[in-house]
């Protein structure tokens, strides 16, 4: 197939069910669930149903993708059992969502499950947990699903939800090799990700193929058309981007629902992003060493000097970041604030410097999963706790921290989607503040400026692909 024909072929795709059949299926959704959905969420559910229950829900973070996914699944309850696959850190969230909605919308109880799951939903946490016993719903992490893929295929799931589905973007990964056959064999499949292609268009191909096999033809044809792919010096290079507006049109026609907060802004408070430049001579010196290393030999994206400069930059600006946070906390209004960083040593410095400013919670990799939920609840519910010191890696996904109206990034991340996810811990539908302020603290003349340029470029490509 010629590369130019890829988009035309995909645009010729027609929804298998159609709007009328989709609406008829939508009427099966119990009224408590229908009434809970916002208008744009109802549109998302109807789109999924008209496309046979195989859809990518790619709404921007904070727009209620989980409740839409569960609504779609409930419209096909006659085809259950339901499988929910997600990152380990989100398993508890999904179990809570299921237990929140199922008692309200199910007139008949689910088939009996394990004693630890009285509502008919089971959380599979180890290789010893049973997948049998007539459970109506099984929630399992990606890593455990890989280990138990054969058992899951044999369990006969008729409906599946894959949250953070960009985890399947690499077709040759062990995860994808194990789970793509499982998910591809399920009749109704809802993929959920606010960032289905975190860095480049090629990353969405596997998810599109999972939902609509053959719609884009061969991967190589797709990559030539949309990833500016070519035979490079070191092999096939599909890291670029081309015809992204066409790809967006094709995706939203055939398989993807994507709305941004700007499009539903009447239901969301605005988010204001600001860059705060900080003078940190030690950070600038660390970057100068990286530049010297590059001048002496071939450039490396993540050399030892680069990694060291990343950490030293966080340390060098830690006091200035903490002082800025203290000023924000001292301002009128007693607003709550999220402070994100990457390195444990930097989080330690912030915590020590801000200890006397106000009560706070901290969530990083050393905090057990069960304690994280308690700390989130404390931050959300206790007026005296006005600061959360958070690891970008740990706390950028899954947590709802809408009590905050200010977000500060004291350190950056290489992945733009991690920063966007972290921002949206506060900027969600349930956010009641008039606006959410987001501050990025950038050390002048340091690796921060390089990282920020890289992040902005990736965000521009991703935004163009996802939002047209």
C-alpha positions in Angstrom: 0.0 0.0 0.0 1.3 3.5 -0.9 1.9 5.6 2.2 -0.5 8.3 0.8 -3.3 5.7 0.7 -3.1 4.8 4.4 -5.3 7.7 5.6 -7.8 7.4 2.8 -8.4 3.7 3.5 -8.9 4.4 7.2 -11.3 7.2 6.5 -13.5 4.8 4.5 -14.1 2.8 7.7 -17.7 2.9 8.8 -18.9 2.3 12.4 -20.1 -1.3 12.6 -23.1 -0.6 14.8 -24.2 2.9 13.7 -25.7 5.7 15.7 -29.2 4.1 16.0 -27.9 0.8 17.3 -25.5 2.6 19.6 -28.3 4.7 21.1 -30.4 1.5 21.6 -27.5 0.0 23.5 -27.0 3.2 25.4 -30.6 2.9 26.8 -29.4 -0.2 28.6 -27.2 1.9 30.8 -29.0 2.2 34.2 -30.5 5.6 34.9 -28.2 6.4 37.9 -25.2 6.1 35.7 -26.7 8.1 32.8 -27.6 10.9 35.2 -24.1 11.0 36.6 -22.5 11.5 33.2 -21.8 15.0 31.9 -23.0 15.8 28.3 -19.6 15.3 26.7 -19.2 12.1 28.6 -22.5 10.8 27.3 -21.2 11.6 23.8 -18.1 9.6 24.4 -20.1 6.6 25.5 -22.4 6.8 22.5 -19.4 7.0 20.2 -18.0 3.9 21.8 -21.3 2.0 21.4 -21.7 3.0 17.8 -18.3 1.6 17.1 -19.1 -1.8 18.6 -17.7 -1.2 22.1 -14.1 -1.0 20.8 -12.7 2.5 21.4 -9.8 4.5 22.6 -10.9 7.0 25.3 -8.2 9.6 25.0 -9.8 12.6 26.7 -7.3 15.0 28.4 -6.5 14.0 31.9 -9.1 14.8 34.5 -12.2 14.6 32.2 -13.6 11.3 33.7 -12.4 8.6 31.3 -12.8 5.9 34.0 -16.5 6.6 34.4 -17.0 6.6 30.6 -15.1 3.3 30.3 -17.2 1.7 33.0 -20.4 3.0 31.4 -19.5 1.4 28.1 -18.7 -1.9 29.9 -22.1 -1.7 31.7 -23.9 -1.4 28.4 -22.5 -4.8 27.5 -23.1 -6.4 30.9 -24.8 -9.3 29.2 -21.4 -10.2 27.7 -19.4 -10.1 31.0 -17.2 -11.2 32.8 -15.3 -7.9 32.7 -11.5 -7.7 32.9 -9.8 -4.4 34.0 -6.0 -4.3 33.4 -4.1 -1.3 34.7 -0.9 -0.2 36.4 -0.5 -1.7 39.9 -0.8 1.7 41.5 -4.3 2.1 40.0 -5.8 -1.2 40.9 -7.2 0.1 44.1 -8.7 3.1 42.3 -10.5 0.8 39.9 -11.8 -1.4 42.7 -13.1 1.7 44.5 -14.8 2.9 41.3 -16.5 -0.5 40.7 -17.7 -0.7 44.3 -19.0 2.9 44.0 -21.1 2.3 40.9 -22.0 -1.3 40.7 -24.3 -1.4 43.7 -26.2 1.6 42.3 -26.6 0.4 38.7 -27.0 -3.4 39.0 -30.5 -4.5 39.8 -29.3 -8.1 40.1 -26.2 -9.1 42.0 -23.1 -10.2 40.2 -22.1 -13.9 40.3 -20.5 -14.7 43.6 -16.8 -14.0 43.9 -14.1 -14.7 46.5 -15.0 -14.0 50.1 -12.7 -10.9 50.0 -14.7 -9.4 47.2 -18.4 -9.3 48.4 -19.5 -7.1 45.5 -18.6 -9.6 42.8 -15.4 -7.9 41.9 -12.0 -9.5 42.5 -8.6 -7.8 42.8 -5.9 -10.2 41.6 -2.8 -9.3 43.5 -0.6 -12.4 43.3 0.0 -15.6 41.3 -2.0 -17.5 43.9 -5.3 -15.6 43.6 -8.0 -17.5 41.7 -9.4 -16.2 38.4 -12.3 -18.7 38.6 -15.3 -18.8 40.9 -17.7 -16.9 38.8 -16.4 -13.3 39.5 -18.2 -10.7 37.5 -15.2 -8.4 37.3 -11.4 -9.1 37.7 -9.0 -6.2 38.3 -5.3 -7.1 37.6 -2.1 -5.2 37.1 -0.2 -5.3 33.8 2.8 -7.1 35.2 0.7 -9.8 36.9 -1.5 -10.1 33.7 1.7 -10.9 31.8 2.5 -13.7 34.1 -1.1 -15.1 34.0 -2.0 -14.4 30.4 -2.8 -18.0 29.5 -5.2 -18.2 32.5 -6.8 -14.9 31.5 -7.3 -16.1 27.9 -9.0 -19.3 29.2 -11.3 -17.3 31.6 -13.5 -16.2 28.7 -13.8 -12.4 29.3 -16.3 -10.8 27.0 -15.5 -7.2 27.9 -12.1 -5.6 28.9 -10.8 -2.2 29.9 -7.1 -1.4 29.6 -6.2 1.7 31.6 -3.1 3.7 30.7 -3.1 1.7 27.4 0.1 3.5 26.2 1.8 0.8 28.3 1.2 -1.4 25.2 2.8 1.0 22.7 5.9 -1.1 22.1 4.8 -4.2 20.1 8.0 -6.1 20.8 7.9 -5.7 24.6 7.3 -8.8 26.7 4.1 -7.0 28.0 2.7 -6.5 24.5 3.6 -9.9 23.3 1.7 -11.5 26.2 -1.3 -9.2 26.4 -2.1 -8.1 22.8 -3.5 -11.6 21.9 -5.5 -11.6 25.1 -7.0 -8.1 24.6 -7.4 -8.5 20.9 -9.6 -11.6 21.4 -12.1 -9.8 23.7 -15.2 -8.8 21.8 -15.6 -5.4 23.6 -12.4 -3.5 24.4 -12.0 0.0 25.9 -8.5 1.5 25.9 -8.0 4.4 28.2 -5.2 6.9 28.0 -4.9 10.6 28.1 -1.5 10.2 26.4 -1.8 7.3 24.0 1.3 8.5 22.1 3.4 10.1 24.8 6.3 11.2 22.5 5.6 10.4 18.8 2.9 9.2 16.4 4.4 5.8 15.9 3.5 4.9 19.5 -0.3 4.8 18.7 -0.1 2.2 16.0 -0.3 -0.9 18.3 -3.3 0.5 20.1 -5.1 1.3 16.8 -4.3 -2.1 15.4 -5.7 -3.7 18.6 -9.0 -2.0 18.1 -9.2 -2.0 14.3 -7.0 -4.7 12.9 -5.9 -3.8 9.4 -7.3 -0.3 9.3 -3.8 1.2 8.7 -2.3 -1.7 6.8 1.3 -2.6 7.6 3.1 -0.9 10.4 5.8 0.3 8.0 3.2 2.0 5.8 1.7 3.7 8.8 5.1 4.9 10.0 6.1 6.2 6.5 2.9 8.3 6.4 2.7 9.5 10.0 6.1 9.1 11.6 8.3 10.5 8.7 9.9 7.0 8.8 13.0 6.3 6.7 16.0 4.1 6.5 18.6 5.9 8.6 22.2 5.3 9.3 21.5 2.9 12.2 18.3 1.2 10.7 14.7 2.0 10.4 13.9 5.4 12.0 10.3 6.1 12.9 10.8 8.7 15.6 9.5 11.6 13.6 6.1 13.1 12.9 4.3 13.8 9.6 0.7 14.5 8.5 -0.4 14.7 12.2 -3.6 16.6 11.5 -4.6 13.9 9.0 -3.8 11.2 11.6 -5.9 13.0 14.2 -8.8 13.2 11.7 -8.5 9.5 11.0 -8.3 8.5 14.6 -11.3 10.5 15.7 -13.3 9.1 12.8 -12.5 5.5 13.3 -11.7 4.7 16.9 -10.7 7.6 19.3 -12.7 10.0 21.5 -10.6 13.0 22.4 -11.8 16.2 24.2 -9.6 18.8 25.8 -10.3 20.8 28.9 -10.5 23.9 26.7 -13.4 22.3 24.8 -15.4 21.7 28.0 -14.1 24.7 29.8 -17.5 25.7 31.0 -17.4 22.7 33.3 -13.7 23.1 34.4 -11.8 25.9 36.0 -9.0 27.4 33.9 -5.4 26.3 34.4 -2.6 28.9 34.2 1.0 27.7 33.6 3.9 29.9 34.5 7.7 29.5 34.2 9.8 30.8 37.2 13.4 31.4 36.4 15.9 30.8 39.2 19.5 31.8 39.5 21.5 28.7 40.6 25.2 29.0 39.7 26.0 25.5 40.8 23.4 24.1 38.3 25.0 26.2 35.5 28.4 24.9 36.3 27.1 21.3 36.2 25.7 22.0 32.8 29.0 23.5 31.6 30.6 20.2 32.5 28.1 18.4 30.3 28.8 20.8 27.4 32.5 20.2 27.8 32.0 16.4 27.7 29.9 16.8 24.5 32.6 18.9 22.9 35.2 16.2 23.6 33.3 13.3 22.0 30.0 12.0 20.6 26.9 13.3 22.3 24.9 11.0 24.5 21.4 11.8 25.5 21.7 10.5 29.1 25.4 10.4 29.9 26.8 10.1 33.4 27.5 13.8 33.4 24.0 14.5 32.2 22.5 12.4 35.0 24.7 14.1 37.6 23.8 17.5 36.2 20.1 16.6 36.6 20.5 15.8 40.3 22.8 18.7 41.0 20.4 21.1 39.4 17.6 19.9 41.7 19.9 20.4 44.7 21.2 23.8 43.6 17.8 25.3 43.3 16.1 23.4 46.2 16.3 26.4 48.6 14.9 28.8 46.1 12.1 26.4 45.2 11.2 25.9 48.8 11.3 29.7 49.5 8.9 30.3 46.5 6.6 27.6 47.9 6.7 29.2 51.3 5.7 32.6 49.8 2.8 31.0 48.0 1.6 29.3 51.2 1.8 32.6 53.0 -0.4 34.4 50.5 -4.0 35.3 51.4 -6.6 32.5 50.8 -4.9 29.6 52.5 -4.6 27.7 49.3 -3.3 24.1 49.2 -0.2 23.3 47.1 1.4 20.3 45.3 5.2 20.3 45.1 6.6 17.8 42.6 10.2 16.5 42.2 12.2 13.6 41.0 15.1 12.9 43.3 14.6 11.7 46.8 17.5 13.8 48.1 15.8 16.9 46.6 12.5 16.0 48.2 14.4 15.6 51.5 15.8 19.2 51.2 12.4 20.6 50.5 10.8 18.8 53.4 13.4 20.0 55.8 13.2 23.6 54.7 9.4 23.7 54.7 8.8 21.7 57.9 7.9 24.7 59.9 5.8 26.5 57.3 2.7 24.3 57.5 1.5 20.7 58.0 2.3 18.5 55.0 2.2 15.0 53.6 4.8 13.3 51.4 4.3 10.5 48.8 7.3 8.9 47.1 8.5 5.4 46.3 9.2 4.6 49.9 5.6 5.1 51.0 3.6 1.8 51.0 0.6 1.7 48.7 -1.9 1.5 51.5 -0.3 4.5 53.2 -0.5 6.6 50.0 -4.3 6.5 49.9 -4.4 7.6 53.6 -2.1 10.5 52.9 -4.2 11.6 49.9 -7.3 11.5 52.0 -5.5 13.6 54.7 -4.5 16.2 52.2 -7.9 16.3 50.7 -9.8 16.5 54.0 -7.7 18.2 56.6 -7.7 22.1 56.3 -4.4 22.3 58.3 -2.5 20.1 55.8 -1.8 22.5 52.9 1.2 21.0 51.3 1.9 17.7 49.5 5.5 16.9 48.6 5.3 14.4 45.8 7.5 12.2 43.5 6.7 12.8 39.9 7.2 9.1 39.1 4.9 7.9 41.9 2.2 10.5 42.3 1.7 11.8 38.7 -0.9 9.0 38.0 -4.1 7.9 39.7 -4.3 10.2 42.6 -7.0 12.9 43.0 -5.6 15.9 44.8 -8.2 18.5 43.9 -8.0 20.3 47.2 -5.0 22.0 45.7 -5.2 25.0 43.5 -1.4 25.5 43.1 1.0 23.1 41.5 4.8 23.6 41.6 7.4 21.6 39.7 10.6 22.0 41.6 12.2 19.5 39.2 11.4 18.6 35.6 10.9 15.2 34.0 12.2 14.0 30.6 8.7 12.8 29.6 6.2 15.5 28.9 3.2 13.3 29.6 4.4 12.7 33.1 4.4 16.5 33.7 0.9 16.8 32.2 -0.4 13.9 34.3 1.1 15.5 37.4 -0.5 18.9 36.7 -3.9 17.2 36.4 -3.8 15.7 39.9 -5.3 19.0 40.8 -6.9 20.1 37.6 -9.9 17.8 37.3 -13.7 17.9 37.1 -14.1 17.9 40.9 -11.7 20.9 41.2 -13.7 23.7 42.8 -11.1 26.5 42.8 -11.5 29.4 40.4 -8.3 28.5 38.7 -5.3 26.2 39.0 -1.9 27.8 38.9 1.1 25.7 37.7 4.7 26.9 38.2 7.7 25.4 36.5 10.9 26.3 38.4 13.8 26.5 35.8 17.4 27.1 36.7 19.0 29.5 34.3 21.8 28.2 32.1 21.3 24.6 33.4 20.1 21.3 32.2 16.6 22.6 33.1 16.5 24.8 30.0 17.5 21.9 27.7 14.8 19.7 29.3 12.2 22.4 29.1 12.8 22.9 25.4 12.6 19.1 24.8 9.4 18.8 26.8 7.8 21.8 25.0 8.6 20.2 21.6 7.1 16.9 22.6 4.0 18.5 23.9 3.5 20.4 20.7 3.7 17.2 18.6 1.4 15.3 21.0 -1.1 18.1 21.2 -1.2 18.5 17.4 -1.8 14.7 17.0 -4.4 14.4 19.8 -6.2 17.8 19.3 -6.0 18.5 15.6 
